[in-house]
Amino acid sequence: MSAELTQRVRAWHDVWEQALSALDRDPDAVIEARWRAEGHRIAELLAAEIGDYADIEHRF
C-alpha cells in the first residue's frame, strides 16, 4: 500500500476514534457523512492499488 494511502487510512481512522466511536453521545451527522464519503474514496483507491490480489468491500 502506498505511503499516501496509508496516511489517508490513518487519518480516516483517527476521525473515527476522536469523533465517532464514543458510545455516550450521538455522532455529528456532518462529520459522519464526510467520514463515510472518505471511506468510500479510500476503498476505491485500495481497489486500484491492491484489487488484483485482494477483495475490497465497502462495509463500514
PyMOL commands that set and color helices and strands:
alter all, ss='L'
color gray80, all
select helices_A, chain A and resi 3-20+29-50
alter helices_A, ss='H'
color red, helices_A
deselect
rebuild
show_as cartoon
